[in-house]
């Protein structure tokens, strides 16, 4: 089991995950990261999410991996 945090940022804003989640492994963290991005981008807002990045870190603050939102959203036409 690992404690992971899902922080989001772009050049102007940072959203800090203060609660995190306890997950089985890094594979589950990767799957959860995709769900976090989808959840944020599916909300009705005027936010352009293409320049956002999801930073996944452990309970020591070490970054495990990053997920650019464009990896989940795809490239615009």
N, C-alpha and C positions, 0 to 999 in steps of 0.2 A: 504494500500500500504506500502511496506517495501523496503528499499534500502539494497541490499545484495552484497557481494563481494565474489569472488571465487578464493582463493589463493591455489596454488599447491606446494607441497614440497616432497622431499625425504631427505635422510641423507646428500646429497651433494649439492642440489640446492633448490632454492625457486623462484617461479614465483608469483609476486604480482599483483593482479587485482586492478588497480588504478581507474577504471571507475565504475565498478559494474553494477548493473541493478536494475531498479525499478520493483518490481513484486507485484502481488496481495496478496500473503501469503506464508507461509512456505512450503505448498504443491507444489506451483509453483516453489519455490526455489529448492526443492528436484528434481523435474522433470528437471529443468535447469541444476542442478549439473550433472545429468546423461548425458545430452547432451554435457556438457563441457568435461567430461571424454572421451566420444565417439569421440568428435571432435579432441582432442589431440592425442588419440591413433590411430586414422584412418590416421593421417598424415604419410607420408613416412619418417621414420627416423630410426636410429639405437638404439634409446632410449628404454631401457627395463622399461616399465611403471609399472611393478608389485609391486614395492616398493613405489610408489607414493601415496599421500593422498591429497584429495581435502578438504580444510577447508572453510566452508561457514560461513561468519560473517556478522553482521549488521553494520549500519553506526556508531555505538559507538565502534566498534571493538570487540564486544562480539561474541564469537563463537557460532553459532546456532547448527551446527552439522558437522560431518566429513564424507567423503565417501572415503574409501580405493578404489583405482582403481580396485583392484581384485574383489570387489563386482560387478562391472560393467563388467569387462573382463572375469570373471570366473577363475577357477584355471587351471594352465597349466597341460597338460597330462603328 
